[in-house]
Amino acid sequence: MNKWHSPKIRSSEITPEAAYLNRRQFMQGAAVVTAGALLAACAPKADPTPIPTEAAALQGQTDELGGALTPYEAVTGYNNYYEFTTDKEGVAPMAKDFKTRPWTVEVSGLVGKPRTYDIDELMKRFPIEERIYRLRCVEAWSMVIPWRGFALNQLLKEVEPTGAAKYVHFVSILDPKQMPGQNSPFYTWPYSEGLRLDEAMHDLTLMSTGLYGKDLLPQNGAPLRVVVPWKYGFKSAKGIVKIELVAEQPRTLWSDAAPNEYGFYSNVNPDVSHPRWSQASERRIGESGRRPTLMFNGYADQVASLYTGMDLQANY
Ligand code: MTE
């Protein structure tokens, strides 16, 4: 048994003190402290999700930089999903009965062949790959997660973006009955995020349907989320129901809430501090100490060319 089996892990034990304090400041800054505190106080604590045999079989694997996989219990028990609660350990128990069927995903906007997919059809449509990616949260913690999914570019090619399409807007589900956090007036629900079309077409950009060898659990964004490993984790929207190709840079939940803090690009960049904390280092969940944060989260070789000529201090 490892320490993640303890049902009594407090956030302060998982998160370094500094990041934990940062989270509190982060919430205050976003003017959500009242709603956030209320929601957090209501959240039941979870027993850790039992480890499936598929996950146990992956023990010992690492990312391409030698980073060990983050324990399953942390990946599925310590989550950001504001539609449920701002309490990271409260998400899993609150999301337990979230209905992920029936579910459709509309792919529309500036495309030649708009289409609405049933999720079960979509999950079988493209070859499913297993990819180990680092996820670096803007709150200065990170995980190494074995994802399952398919490259988004396959789906985008199928709907044939027109020449006018320049950005992709990801829209998460709006369902305040199932997601009590959506009753908070502080955010512009539904959650939404965006990428430039070339970022969305990049081979690293994954539509994830699973992790640790199994379909996604609700807390990780079931049945479908995007994963953009070189950007802060908030770009990786969960519970996606719509993917819209658009001409202009789309608005997002975080750019509405605090545009001076959460820029559209949000590339992981140790040289650009968040206005209220440094991004130079991070705590890898499950490890002690901190490690330096890498430019583009360690994916610079693959993605730096997307930003040639751009001032990444201005376009944070
Ligand atoms: N997607 C939605 N719809 N709602 C959210 O609150 N949080 C984001 C991102 N996607 C979020 C979301 C943030 S801040 C992070 S760090 C990652 O999800 C966390 O993903 P994980 O819980 O699977 O590790």
Boltz pocket constraint, residues with backbone or C-beta under 6 A from the ligand:
constraints:
  - pocket:
      binder: B
      contacts: [[A, 75], [A, 78], [A, 79], [A, 80], [A, 81], [A, 82], [A, 83], [A, 135], [A, 136], [A, 137], [A, 138], [A, 172], [A, 191], [A, 219], [A, 220], [A, 221], [A, 232], [A, 233], [A, 234], [A, 235], [A, 236], [A, 237], [A, 238], [A, 239]]
      max_distance: 6.0
